[in-house]
Amino acid sequence: MIGVGNNAGHAAAGFTRRGMSMEKTVYFLAAGRVQGVNFRTATRDRALALGVTGWVRNRSDGAVEGNATADSAMLEAFIVWLRHGPRIACVEDLKIEEIETQVFSGFDIRRTG
């Protein structure tokens, strides 16, 4: 995975056991043509299809960010998808940072941050 230096408000990596699989959480930041191209909705739909929980939102700088929690295999599939996003998007840069494990009940689209 691609490392992102230290992001304020994001703790070090952590793991939790839910059933028999180890889950982890990543923070992601996608830059390029990622706003106005259905990126957040497509991200939520892909996350739900893969069994990934978390959230996504637009940033005021034109990027899209979020947190995603799942086991390693599901997260890797999600990250592979994030590298391209929906067909109309153009992801020029994707940063991924493993952070402290968080538990979410679904995958939400949040207000611009």
C-alpha positions as CSV (number, residue, x, y, z in Angstrom):
1,M,0.0,0.0,0.0
2,I,1.0,3.6,-0.5
3,G,2.1,5.4,2.6
4,V,1.0,8.9,3.5
5,G,3.2,10.6,6.2
6,N,1.6,11.7,9.4
7,N,-1.9,13.0,8.9
8,A,-3.2,15.1,11.9
9,G,-6.1,13.3,13.7
10,H,-5.1,9.8,12.4
11,A,-3.7,7.4,14.9
12,A,-1.2,4.5,14.3
13,A,-2.3,1.2,12.9
14,G,-4.5,-1.1,15.0
15,F,-6.3,-4.3,14.7
16,T,-9.5,-5.8,16.2
17,R,-11.0,-9.3,15.9
18,R,-14.5,-9.5,14.6
19,G,-15.4,-13.2,14.3
20,M,-12.4,-15.0,12.9
21,S,-11.0,-12.3,10.6
22,M,-8.6,-9.5,11.5
23,E,-10.0,-6.2,10.5
24,K,-8.1,-2.9,9.9
25,T,-8.9,0.6,9.0
26,V,-7.3,2.8,6.3
27,Y,-7.6,6.5,5.6
28,F,-7.7,7.3,1.9
29,L,-7.2,10.5,0.0
30,A,-8.0,10.6,-3.7
31,A,-6.9,13.6,-5.9
32,G,-7.6,14.4,-9.5
33,R,-11.0,14.6,-11.2
34,V,-12.8,13.1,-8.3
35,Q,-15.6,15.6,-7.6
36,G,-18.6,16.1,-9.8
37,V,-18.1,12.6,-11.3
38,N,-20.2,10.5,-8.8
39,F,-17.1,9.4,-7.0
40,R,-18.6,9.4,-3.5
41,T,-21.7,7.4,-4.5
42,A,-19.7,4.9,-6.5
43,T,-17.3,4.6,-3.6
44,R,-20.1,3.8,-1.2
45,D,-21.7,1.3,-3.6
46,R,-18.4,-0.5,-4.2
47,A,-17.6,-0.5,-0.4
48,L,-21.0,-2.0,0.4
49,A,-20.7,-4.6,-2.4
50,L,-17.3,-5.7,-0.9
51,G,-18.4,-5.7,2.7
52,V,-16.3,-2.6,3.6
53,T,-17.6,-0.2,6.2
54,G,-16.7,3.5,6.8
55,W,-17.3,6.8,5.2
56,V,-16.4,9.1,2.3
57,R,-16.6,12.9,1.7
58,N,-15.5,15.7,-0.6
59,R,-12.8,18.0,0.7
60,S,-12.8,21.7,0.0
61,D,-9.5,21.4,-1.9
62,G,-11.2,19.2,-4.6
63,A,-10.0,15.8,-3.2
64,V,-12.1,13.0,-1.8
65,E,-11.2,11.4,1.6
66,G,-12.6,8.7,3.8
67,N,-12.0,5.8,6.2
68,A,-12.6,2.2,5.3
69,T,-12.7,-0.9,7.6
70,A,-12.6,-4.5,6.5
71,D,-10.3,-7.5,6.5
72,S,-7.1,-7.3,4.5
73,A,-8.5,-9.0,1.4
74,M,-11.6,-6.9,1.2
75,L,-9.6,-3.7,1.8
76,E,-7.1,-4.5,-0.9
77,A,-9.9,-5.1,-3.4
78,F,-11.5,-1.7,-2.4
79,I,-8.1,0.1,-2.7
80,V,-7.6,-1.4,-6.2
81,W,-11.0,0.0,-7.2
82,L,-10.2,3.4,-5.5
83,R,-7.1,3.8,-7.8
84,H,-9.4,4.2,-10.7
85,G,-12.9,5.1,-9.3
86,P,-15.9,5.3,-11.5
87,R,-15.4,5.4,-15.3
88,I,-15.7,9.2,-15.6
89,A,-13.3,9.9,-12.8
90,C,-9.5,10.4,-13.2
91,V,-7.7,9.5,-10.0
92,E,-4.2,11.1,-10.4
93,D,-3.0,10.4,-6.8
94,L,-4.2,8.0,-4.1
95,K,-2.8,8.1,-0.7
96,I,-3.5,5.3,1.8
97,E,-2.6,5.3,5.5
98,E,-3.4,2.5,7.9
99,I,-4.9,4.0,11.1
100,E,-6.3,2.8,14.4
101,T,-9.1,0.4,13.7
102,Q,-12.6,1.9,13.8
103,V,-15.9,0.2,13.8
104,F,-18.7,1.5,11.5
105,S,-22.2,0.1,10.9
106,G,-22.3,0.8,7.2
107,F,-20.7,3.1,4.6
108,D,-21.8,6.7,4.7
109,I,-21.4,9.7,2.5
110,R,-20.5,12.6,4.7
111,R,-20.7,16.4,4.3
112,T,-17.8,18.2,2.7
113,G,-15.0,18.7,5.2
